[in-house]
Amino acid sequence: MEFLRNTLDKLRPNFEKGGKLEKYLPAFDAMETFMFVPGHAAKSGAHIRDGIDMKRTMITVVLAMIPCLLFGIWNAGHQHFLALGQFLDPAEGLSEKIIFGLGKVLPIVVVAYGAGLTVEFIAAIIRKEQVNEGFLVSGMLIPLVMPIDVPLWMVAIATIFAVIIGKEVFGGTGMNIMNPALTARAFLFFAYPTKMSGDNVWVDATPQAGEAVVDVYSGATPLAQAIETGNDVTTINQDPLTVMDMFLGFMPGSIGETSTLACLIGALILLITGIGSWRIMLSVFAGGAVMAMIFNALAVNPFMEVHAMTQLVMGGFAFGAVFMATDPVTAAQTNTGKYVYGFLIGFLAIMIRVFNPAYPEGMMLAILFMNVMAPLIDHYVVQANIKRRLSRVKTA
Amino acid sequence: MYTFASQTKVPDPFCMAESVKIRKGLNIKLKGKAEKVYVDVPISETIALKPADFTNVRVKLLCKVGDEVKSGTALFSDKDNERVVFTSPVSGEVVEIKRGAKRKILEVKILADKEITYEAFKQANPADLSREELIEWLCKSGVWPLIRQRPFEIIANPEDTPKAIFISAFNSAPLAGDNDFILHGHGEAFQTGLDAVAKLSGGKVHLNINANATASKVFTNSTGVQINKISGPHPSGNVGVQIHHLDAVNKGEVVWHLSPQDVLMIGRLFMEGKYDASRVVALTGSQVKKTRYHKTIIGASIKNMIANNLEGEDVRYISGNVLTGTQIDADGYLGFYDTQVTVIPEGNQPTFLGWLAPGFDKFSLSRTFFSWLTPEKEYALNSNMNGEARAYVVTGQYEQVLPMDIYPVQMLKAIMIGDVEQLENLGIYEVAEEDLALCEYVCTSKVDVQHLIREGLDMVKKEC
């Protein structure tokens, strides 16, 4: 540590004003502050400060996503072997499944972080600002909302697009209007629909030499099946899929989204630490449940009959509610606004799913739409406060 | 000396007490609370008045180096309101007028006499004086600056009549002194002070006591005031929060406030006819060996209090509390309004991977550090920022520690863009720096909240 500190102190003059590498100060600074919390003492205002900072906040969110990532790695292997008719029981072939999953998922994670951080560092150098920690989270979110079969170059392009167009053009972390990770996903969804939707992208069913895909195989996600069959959904091997199976996540889907349980563990971490907004999470689930129950009552097609509970555990609903809707920058910022914002996300997500089967992942579109609407919600909440203050004068 | 305790015990016309439950806020548990013992340490030889303690006051100097002054002799006045004078807390000789950049006056230093002599002021029962006379004596003697107003948190204007006057009987800030202890036995002077204050108010006088503690009889037996009970975590003791809940300030309205020790000084002024600037100050903080209460005087140096009484080398001396106080030198002087001195460790050392550490020794509103498992633990927090400034990312944090119906982030953003009309709408008249000090403490993005709030207040005041 002493050595590291001394090295950094020795290197620092090169990056400071007048130094050879002056331009790259933001990059050096990011590295330095990554290793050492700087010894900056409070200069004005409060003399003591809360232990938390942006790095701690972001790393906590990354930590909360780890259960989803781990489950996603395993599930990538599980679905693969299901398609080949091997290790049908979830308890079997743990190491094979994990090794397979690691081989598929890790490269996507590495590419997302690599592409995104490169853009972030360049943007910081151009703007002469410090590198923001926001991408630590986006870089993990992006892989988790990708299908397992997504080509790596697409991950890179989507990430670069999301960071530049979704974030940096607005001024960087804290200034963006739409969630960068969902911007990446939406970009691919509309630019390369065949790679982001349909029945063939969710499971890596490529057989090795001497293996074959089972005859009954169909890569359709439960969400896609429900359009035709309502509550009766199956695994990729046409075995019935229970609500509990879906809750645990034994189904095809984007890498990190399938297990509602893993999402809830993440939610627990976010709620205990106080980083995630319980108001948003709660109201997203409430909004989704209400819409699903309204559909149940008015059902005219199989998808409308799908139970509320099933709707909430299918697709990316839980993942979106826990990790995407709660992004504080793009969500409503007032406490009252958060209830409205969350409720409408849940409500719209189920509505889009059911009314527009071309977009089975209503969650992504609902969140992006509400990202745009969030400032409007806040505006009205703040106006109500102003009205309260003015009415105080009149009644007094 | 007059004794009129018996005369003032009239039936209380304001028996309607209110109680306010504050739910939002945060008690930062620090090491080094003052033990309830007075320690006898001689008051420093020099004392100083610091114009910077008086917000928005433009100084007009009334003394020069070498002048002999008594306690109560005017040293300087406010250019914009020359009735408001600032008088010497002791008798002695003006030895230095310390100036800073642009010849701004930083300190007016007095070398104190061994025996203090006093200017003679009116000795009278406040009840017998007219409001105008009362104000005149308060101004002349130099106790007027103790009375401050909302909006803007500046010294009250003697020409105004406030719609109410507020006294917070308790201080909820970290390690703050206990007023129940400090005022013990001063019932008469306190009541006399209250009688004077009551005359100044255009409406009620609110005396707000802590519902979670047994308030001193000095407070509960007070008459002529409305006694309200306030409960909850800091900043429940902040008068701004109390005003917001009891009688909020609207545009065009003025509310005055002062602290219990200020009321005591006003009481002594009329009982004894002299400006007695003695103050009880709590010496607190993790770096103080013996944290005790000191009987001292406004503007005294902290030198004698901390002599042979410190732990550690690199420490920060704060006149006031850790959230709102002013950093001073080891031989620096007490602020005019401060009743507390806090000494904490400086935090100017980098920490290796500090943002990843489990953080048993870090206190946080969030539960991202394992310290949340030990809620009763007391901390020796240092002055480190614990991170770097960033754009706003996290939301809802300020709202957890600001018990007012006010949108703090929206207000700060309005200040950043200079939108005065929006600031009025959002309630800038109701706040002062201290009310949002906890917001600054909890801020993940390390925004200078208090500095911004003052900027906003100045901006709005200029437009008024």
Interface residues (C-beta under 8 A of the other chain):
Chain A: M1 L4 R5 T33 M35 F36 V37 P38 G39 H40 A41 A42 S44 G45 A46 H47 I48 R49 D50 G51 I52 D53 M54 K55 R56 T57 I59 T60 Q130 N132 E133 G134 G171 G172 T173 G174 M175 I272 T273 G274 I275 S277 P328 V329 A331 Q333 T334 N335 K338 D378 V382 N385 I386 R388 R389 L390 R392 V393 A396
Chain B: I28 L30 A248 N250 K251 R316 I318 V322 L323 T324 G325 Q327 T342 I344 E346 G347 N348 Q349 P350 T351 F352 L353 G354 W355 L356 G359 K362 F363 S364 L365 S366 R367 T368 F369 S371 L381 N382 S383 N384 M385 N386 G387 E388 R390 A391 Y392 V393 V394 T395 G396 E399 D405 I406 Y407 V409 Q410 N425 L426 G427 E433 A437 E440 Y441 V442 C443 T444 S445 K446 D448 V449 Q450 H451
